[in-house]
């Protein structure tokens, strides 16, 4: 059965969607955030842990979907690749500012000399806030205050000043205890829409899983396409997602089940 031959209304929960995905993988395209979705959040960006079985599980699920699986992340593409070696999945990095398609072709995000200078200046200013971690992502820069929550407001003011200096080509993205200046030209939702035009994804029903404010555009895009969106984490957080699961562990367990060709 083709993806458009059934109603999402019959699949009113994540469990129902996962079950159908397991029984009928040809119907579905799967879009996954990384931090807080596939992987548990960590105190610092570089201390996340990748369970040993996860890369292979992702590869096996991708195979069952005939390649209709993509990672959609705020991480840089190169860094995301390093997490899941030796496999190289379609990845939308920097919230979609850079992409590798299902054919392996890469759309890069360019760093201008002016933005490189701005990043250096921002890093110097943020260094005065003990515990704030600046993550240089190439064509984006993030400042994490998970270890220094007392700097939430002054860091926010600093980042707003710098995004104003960066100009119209850049926006301030809020996340879980992080501020990020990223290219304005794209979003996770736009990345999913681009993937859905590729041959590997075209004509399928999209399911997107994420955990943060940065994933809301992806949820909205998938909902508008008639797909299904799932937010990971607390039920107290307002979201456009149609369903919820409690933790990344549940996402990993589901992927392991799907990798083995099983359905709930």
N, C-alpha and C positions, 0 to 999 in steps of 0.2 A: 504494500500500500504506500502510495506517495504521501509525503508529509502533509500536503494540503488536503488530504482526503479524510482527515479526522478533526474533531473539535477539541480545542484546548479546554473547553468547559468540562469535558469528561475527565480531565486530569487536574483535579482541584487541589493537589497536595504535592510536595516534593517527592514523597514516597511513590505516588502514582506515576509521576514523571520518570523517576529513576527506574521503576519497574518496566515502563514502556520502552525506555531507552535500552534496557537490557534485552528485551524481547524483540524490539524492532529498531536496531541501530541505524538502519538506512533512512529512517525518518528524521533523524536529529543532527544538529550541529551543536557542539559544546564549547562554551567560552568561559575561561577560568581566570580569575584574579590569582595572585600568588600569595603575598603576605597577608596573613589573617584569614586566608581562604584555603589554600593548599598547605600552607605552613603556619605554625603557631607564631604569633608575634614574639619578638625578643626585645630585651632592653635597648639594644643598639642594632642598626641595620645590618651589620656584618656578623652578628652572632646568631642569626637564624640557623636552624638545624633542618636538614633535608633527610627524612627517613630513607634508609637505603633502598627500600622496595618501591618508593614513589616514582622515580624516573621510568622504571620498567613498566609499572602499572599505567602510567600516562601513555607510554608508547603502545602498550597493548590495547588500551581504550581507543587511541587514535587509529590503530589498525582496524578495529571493529567498526569504526565510523568512516572507514575509507579515507582517512586524513582530515575529516571535518571536525578538528579540535584545534583551538588556538588559545594561547595564553595572552591575557590582556592586562597589562601591569604598569605601575608607575616606575618600575625598575628600568634601567637601560637594557637594551636588547642583549648586549654582550654579557652583562652581569647575569641576566635571566638564563642565558644559555649555559653559563658556568654551573648553575644550580642543578641542571638536569642532564649533565654529560652522561653518556656520549650522544644523547639524542638532541636533535634540533627541530623543534616544533615551529609552526607558524606562531610568531610572537608580535604583538603590538606593544612596543616599549614606550616609556615616557608618556603614558596615557594616550597612545596612538600617534604621537609625533614622529615615531620611527616604526617601521613595520617590515617583517619578513612574510611574504605571502606563502601560500601552499606550494607554489612552484619554486620557492627558494630565493626569489628576487627580493632585494632589500631596498626599501625606501628610507634613506638616511635622514637624520635630523642634523642640520648644519649649525655649528657654533660660530657666531660672528666674533671678530676681535673685540667689539664693544661689549658683547655679553661676557666674554672671557674676562675682560677687565672688571666688569661689574661683579662677577663671581669672586674674584680675588678680594675686592674691596668689601664685599659682604662678609666673606669669611673672616677678615680682619676685625670687623665690627662685632661679629657674633662671638669671637674668641674671648671677649670680655665677659660673656655670660657663662659661668662655670657650669658644666654639665650639658650644655647645648651642643649637639653634634651636627655638624654641617656635612651633608652628603653631596658631593659633586657628581652629577649624573651626565655630564657632558653638555647636552643642550637643555639641561634643567639643573636647578639646585634646590636642595631641601634642607630645612633646619628642624631637627627633632628636639623636642623638649621633654621627652618621657622621663629622663633622669633629672630634670630640673623644671618641674611644673610651675615653680614660682616665677619663671620667666615667660609664661604664656602671653601676657599682655605686652610687655616691652618688646618681646621677640616679634609678636604680631605687628606692632607699630614699625619696627625696623624693616620687616619684610614688605609691608605696604609702601614704605618709603622707596625701597629698592625696586619694586615692581613698577612704581610710577616712573622711576629713572629709566627703566628698561624700555618703556614705550608701548605702543599699541600691539606689538607683536608678542607680548607676553602677558600672562595672567597669574594671579595668586590662587593656588589650589590649596584648600584646607583638607586635612586628613586627621587620623587618630594621633593626636599630640605631635603634629608636624605641620609646618607651613612650607609650601613649595612654589617656586617660580618656574613656570613651564611655558612652552610655546602655546600661543592662543589658537593656533590654526586647527587644532584637533581635540578630540575627546575620546573617551573609551566607547561612547555610543557611536560616534562616527567611525571608529575603527571597526566595530562589529558590522556596521552597515557596509563598509568596504569589503570585509571578508565575505559577506553574504552574496556578493556579486561574483566571487570566484567560483570556478567550476566545482571544486571540492565541497563547497558549502551551499551552492545555489539550489533552491527548491526544497530545502530542508527546514524543519522547525527549530528555531534557535532556543537554547536554554543557557542562561548566564548565571554564574555564581560569583558573588563578591561579598565584601564585608564592610565597606567604608563609604564615606561621602563621594569619593572618587569613582565609585562603581554605580552611582545613581543614574548617570547618563546612559550607562550600559543597560541598566534595568529598564529605563524608559524606552530606549530604542527597541529592545527585545519585545517588550509588551506591545508596542505599536506594530511590530511585525506579526503579532499573533503568537509569540513564543511564550516562554515561561522564565521568570526571574526568581532567584533565591538569594536571600541575604543571610550571611553567617553571623550568629551572635545574638545579642540580647533582643528580646521581643519588645523592649521599652523604646527602642530607637525607631523613629518615624522613617519610613522607606517607601519607595515606589515598587519594591519587590513584591511579587505575588505570594511567595512562600518563604519560610525560614527553616534553617537547621541550626542547632546550637553551637557547633564548634568545627574547626578544621578537621578534627579527628573523624567526625562523621563524614565529611567530604572524602577524606582519604579511604575510609572503610568502604564507602560507596564505589569509589574508583577501583579499589581492589576487587570488589564483587563484579563490577562490569568488566574488568580486565580478564576475569576468569570465565566470562561468558554467562554469568548468572543474572537472574532477575529476582526481585523481591517476591 
